[in-house]
Amino acid sequence: MLDGVKVALGVTGSIAAVKTVELAHELRRQGAEVRAVMTDSAQGIIHPWALEYATENPVVTEITGAVEHVELCGREGWADLLLIAPTTANTVGKMAAAVDDSPVTTCATTAFGADVPLVVVPAMHEPMYDHPGVLEALDQLESWGVDFVDPRIEEGKAKIATEDAIVTAAARATGAQPLAGQTVIVTSGATTESVDPIRTLSNRASGQTGRAVARACVTHGAEVVLVHDGPEVPWADTVAVESAAEMRDAVLDRAPEADALVSAAAIADYTVEAADEKIRSGQDLALDLEPTPKLLDAVRESHPELALVGFKAETEGDEDAIVAQARALQDRVGLAFVVGNDAGVMGADETTALVVDGDDVCEVTGSKQALGAAVADRLAAVC
């Protein structure tokens, strides 16, 4: 996600600075090279040696005759991105006023002048976040092109965002953003049909692929609506659903504002009329299954111009069979392309998939994150 990206990680004096060792590790796991810059206050919370260990690079703790701020964030500087995480109210105000009294704020002013992208991750007590001057400073920074990763408001604190959200924002800020200006709906995970108040019918889909597609679309610049059976994610507008009908209704509700739909969810093919009370065990039981309406068909009927991408899972394990089924789905619904795969990859971290567009068949092997990026790349070509 961040392969080859050089990140200058600014650390300021929030208690959330204790999170930056793991953040630096995660940035590097995603392919980035990281160099840390610290304020004096941050050094009172976490020792520079910890970040030197995490980044495997010396840490800037003062601006010297080596003009570290220019070397890092100048026009010919090392960094592709200045990521300030955590960012205190103090630092936000100083950045907006071009006050350079710490290595981090000096790097920020230099980055502004050199057009180096900035991502700011606020972390402070909630009353500080709500201070009119802080809000005004945040607005000023946003007007200058700063990207923000919103804090998690919990227990009266504006807590630092998750590593997942920060890394996603870093990838978005440093990427080409071929989907900028586009709104993409992505469905993900399984759907669940109630048999009674306790029992359900579902499938083995974990939602990893759909979430990877959604995240890749975000890093490609899109505004993403994620419709799935899981919790809210920090980098997309999340709509939580359970049944096939709920997923279909949620997608149809958002479709008028969308430019594309990627239907990666494993939507139940059958539903059943649910009993009002628990069905007692120990008895012979037959369930009358009814087909669920096809989401892609419903969306195509109501939005004939919308770019649609389908997923097709098969159990035969035969590439020709997967391609044939994918082509049949593409032709029937008028899809931009179809991603076909063997159902055996459900729940696994690695995958092998075939991106099918008529006679054009491309194999993607590796992580589901890599598949998500491949889908977002191809979607950008058709949107």
ABEGO torsion letter per residue (X at the ends): XABGBBBBBBBBABAAAAAAAAAAAAAAAAGBBBBBBBBAAAAAABBAAAAAAAAGBBBBABBBAAGAAAAAABAABABABBBBOBBBAAAAAAAAAGBBABAAAAAAAAAAAAGBBBBBBBBBBAAAAABAAAAAAAAAAAAAGBBBBBBBBBGGBBBBBBAAAAAAAAAAAABAGAABGBBBBBBBEBBBBBABAABBBBBABAGAAAAAAAAAAAAAGBBBBBBBABBBBAABBBBBBABAAAAAAAAAAAAAABABBBBABBBBABBBBBBABBBBBGBBBBBBBBBBBBAAAAAAAABAABBBBBBBBBAAGBAAAAAAAAAAAAAAAGBABBBBBBAAABGBABBBBBBBBEABBBBBBEBAAAAAAAAAAAAAAAX
